[in-house]
Amino acid sequence: MTYSVAVSGASGYAGGEVLRLLSSHPDVSIGAITAHSNAGGLLGGLQPHLHSLADRVLSETTVENLAGHDVVFLALPHGASAEIAAQLPKDTLVIDAGADHRLEDPIAWEKFYGSAHAGSWPYGLPELPGHRDRLQGAKRIAVPGCYPTSSLLALAPGFSAGLLEAEDVVIVAASGTSGAGKSAKVHLLGSEVMGGMSPYGVGGGHRHTPEIEQGLSAAAGEQVRVSFTPTLAPMSRGILSTATARVKAGVDGDQLRRAWTKAYADEPFVHVLPEEQWPHTKAVQGSNHVALQLAYDEHAGRVIVSCAIDNLAKGTAGGAIQSMNIALGLEETAGLSHQGVAP
């Protein structure tokens, strides 16, 4: 069976990445391709790398244009997905790559996003315990944020195994500039970014903080508090997260490594690297793969986990398509066979 798929926000980075991956998916046909301010233009003029779709005209992002498909991807800014999703047929698989349906706590949503909570959907990170089962047959899926994807994959095994303390969790992550979207911004100009790095969202203010805490708390079975600091790196795409947490008394390095290797032993996209080999964002660029490594800092009593993903692939579009595959009962890896790009 071939499933018809519509993609909104197709002129942006996330929507373009969804289309790039779908273009080689064996089980889908690409239907409506929509945008907002760029509606009426040719996709090839905005996404010149998408050669097979270059002559497609972008339609307006309306319920009428998106309805009638088996699957709808919403690659829209936060606050824009919920209204459209609520009007789409209940039997349509709707996959929200925005933030509108990720958080379970209305108070956390209102605090960090400043609008009414639209409710939560099954969370599209199947590598977390129990999440793959919730995605099977789902008709609504919330794609995780890119920072939460790398942060949760980095630390969830230790919390699920009961090896880590719930307090004093610190995550520092570096992201490429595509994580900020395609809109022109002075601080993202090449002359501003090249040759330097800078932090932002410091002091617990980044919107992905409650999402990271939500996922780690579910894994731990208790409230986990996280100090999260994002940084901007002079690269177009990729995330390298360094996550640390205090280890419970009596836990040693061998126990930690066993927990991570067991958690990801059967996962097709998550790779615990051989000891002493550390992740590199370039090794996963353009792919749905995740590279991570851990070390036990016995002096500080902490585990340090380094995790590399492509923020547009596994961090957004790849995770969305992986979740679609599970929901539709397709091969989980379908359309996601791309390896990393080097050098």
Rosetta blueprint (number, residue, H / E / L):
1 M L
2 T L
3 Y E
4 S E
5 V E
6 A E
7 V E
8 S E
9 G L
10 A L
11 S L
12 G L
13 Y H
14 A H
15 G H
16 G H
17 E H
18 V H
19 L H
20 R H
21 L H
22 L H
23 S L
24 S L
25 H L
26 P L
27 D L
28 V E
29 S E
30 I E
31 G E
32 A E
33 I E
34 T E
35 A E
36 H L
37 S L
38 N L
39 A L
40 G L
41 G L
42 L E
43 L H
44 G H
45 G H
46 L H
47 Q L
48 P L
49 H L
50 L L
51 H H
52 S H
53 L H
54 A L
55 D L
56 R L
57 V E
58 L L
59 S E
60 E E
61 T L
62 T L
63 V H
64 E H
65 N H
66 L H
67 A L
68 G L
69 H L
70 D L
71 V E
72 V E
73 F E
74 L E
75 A L
76 L L
77 P L
78 H L
79 G L
80 A L
81 S H
82 A H
83 E H
84 I H
85 A H
86 A H
87 Q H
88 L L
89 P L
90 K L
91 D L
92 T L
93 L E
94 V E
95 I E
96 D E
97 A L
98 G L
99 A L
100 D L
101 H L
102 R L
103 L L
104 E L
105 D L
106 P H
107 I H
108 A H
109 W H
110 E H
111 K H
112 F H
113 Y H
114 G L
115 S L
116 A L
117 H L
118 A L
119 G L
120 S L
121 W L
122 P L
123 Y E
124 G L
125 L L
126 P L
127 E L
128 L L
129 P L
130 G L
131 H H
132 R H
133 D H
134 R H
135 L H
136 Q L
137 G L
138 A L
139 K L
140 R E
141 I E
142 A E
143 V L
144 P L
145 G L
146 C H
147 Y H
148 P H
149 T H
150 S H
151 S H
152 L H
153 L H
154 A H
155 L H
156 A H
157 P H
158 G H
159 F H
160 S H
161 A L
162 G L
163 L L
164 L E
165 E L
166 A L
167 E L
168 D L
169 V E
170 V E
171 I E
172 V E
173 A E
174 A E
175 S E
176 G L
177 T H
178 S H
179 G H
180 A H
181 G L
182 K L
183 S L
184 A L
185 K L
186 V H
187 H H
188 L H
189 L L
190 G H
191 S H
192 E H
193 V H
194 M L
195 G L
196 G L
197 M L
198 S E
199 P E
200 Y L
201 G L
202 V L
203 G L
204 G L
205 G L
206 H L
207 R L
208 H L
209 T H
210 P H
211 E H
212 I H
213 E H
214 Q H
215 G H
216 L H
217 S H
218 A H
219 A H
220 A H
221 G L
222 E L
223 Q L
224 V L
225 R L
226 V E
227 S E
228 F E
229 T E
230 P E
231 T E
232 L E
233 A L
234 P L
235 M L
236 S L
237 R L
238 G L
239 I E
240 L E
241 S E
242 T E
243 A E
244 T E
245 A E
246 R E
247 V E
248 K L
249 A L
250 G L
251 V L
252 D L
253 G H
254 D H
255 Q H
256 L H
257 R H
258 R H
259 A H
260 W H
261 T H
262 K H
263 A H
264 Y L
265 A L
266 D L
267 E L
268 P L
269 F L
270 V E
271 H E
272 V E
273 L L
274 P L
275 E L
276 E L
277 Q L
278 W L
279 P L
280 H L
281 T H
282 K H
283 A H
284 V H
285 Q L
286 G L
287 S L
288 N L
289 H L
290 V E
291 A E
292 L E
293 Q E
294 L E
295 A E
296 Y E
297 D E
298 E L
299 H L
300 A L
301 G L
302 R E
303 V E
304 I E
305 V E
306 S E
307 C E
308 A E
309 I E
310 D L
311 N L
312 L L
313 A H
314 K H
315 G H
316 T H
317 A H
318 G H
319 G H
320 A H
321 I H
322 Q H
323 S H
324 M H
325 N H
326 I H
327 A H
328 L H
329 G L
330 L L
331 E L
332 E L
333 T L
334 A L
335 G L
336 L L
337 S L
338 H L
339 Q L
340 G L
341 V L
342 A L
343 P L
